[in-house]
Amino acid sequence: QVQVVESGGGLVQPGGSLRLSCAASGSIFRPYVMNWYRQAPGKQRELVASITSGGITNYPDFVKGRFTISRDNVETTVYLQMNSLKPEDTAVYYCNLHLVRSQYHYWGQGTQVTVSS
């Protein structure tokens, strides 16, 4: 069994910062990718950051320079540091664990991020 749990969402003013955490546990085999996605009301879910089991990170252009994905010594605990937040960053943020060999995806329950004055 694999579990993915996010935390750290909340309300922040435009220009502010927030850090999300994600802990994955269970039978996790390399190679894998841990991703952060978000979904705003009426919009499709979109990828905002990823980090491979080898430590390679990737970001779409609309968050480059503002969002940073990192992990700690427990490599299946990852963080999303979000700076210079904009109202359009408002969404439910989901952590995803992708096991590459089996192609299984595991999702967290999501955490709400609201950017508003």
Backbone hydrogen bonds, N-H to C=O, Kabsch-Sander energy under -0.5 kcal/mol:
donor,donor_aa,acceptor,acceptor_aa,energy
3,Q,25,S,-2.5
5,V,23,A,-2.1
7,S,21,S,-2.0
10,G,112,Q,-1.1
12,V,114,T,-2.7
15,G,85,L,-3.4
16,G,13,Q,-2.3
18,L,82,M,-2.2
20,L,80,L,-2.5
21,S,7,S,-2.9
22,C,78,V,-2.4
23,A,5,V,-2.4
24,A,22,C,-0.5
24,A,76,T,-2.6
25,S,3,Q,-2.4
27,S,1,Q,-0.8
28,I,26,G,-1.4
29,F,27,S,-0.5
33,V,98,H,-2.3
34,M,51,I,-2.9
35,N,33,V,-0.5
35,N,96,N,-2.9
36,W,49,A,-2.9
37,Y,94,Y,-2.9
38,R,46,E,-2.3
39,Q,92,V,-2.1
43,K,40,A,-2.3
46,E,38,R,-2.9
48,V,36,W,-3.2
49,A,36,W,-1.5
50,S,58,N,-1.8
51,I,34,M,-2.3
52,T,56,I,-2.4
53,S,32,Y,-2.1
55,G,52,T,-2.0
58,N,50,S,-1.9
63,V,60,P,-1.6
64,K,60,P,-1.0
66,R,63,V,-2.4
67,F,63,V,-2.3
68,T,81,Q,-2.3
70,S,79,Y,-1.9
72,D,74,V,-0.7
72,D,77,T,-1.6
75,E,73,N,-1.2
77,T,74,V,-2.3
78,V,22,C,-2.5
78,V,76,T,-0.5
79,Y,70,S,-2.8
80,L,20,L,-2.4
81,Q,68,T,-3.0
82,M,18,L,-3.1
82,M,80,L,-0.6
83,N,66,R,-2.1
83,N,81,Q,-0.6
84,S,15,G,-0.6
85,L,16,G,-2.3
89,D,86,K,-2.2
90,T,87,P,-1.8
91,A,113,V,-2.0
92,V,39,Q,-2.3
93,Y,91,A,-0.6
93,Y,111,T,-3.1
94,Y,37,Y,-2.6
96,N,35,N,-2.8
97,L,106,Y,-2.8
98,H,33,V,-3.0
98,H,96,N,-0.5
99,L,97,L,-0.6
99,L,104,Y,-2.6
100,V,31,P,-1.7
100,V,98,H,-0.7
101,R,31,P,-0.6
103,Q,99,L,-1.7
104,Y,99,L,-0.7
106,Y,97,L,-2.4
108,G,95,C,-2.2
111,T,93,Y,-2.1
113,V,91,A,-2.7
114,T,10,G,-2.8
116,S,12,V,-2.1
116,S,114,T,-0.7
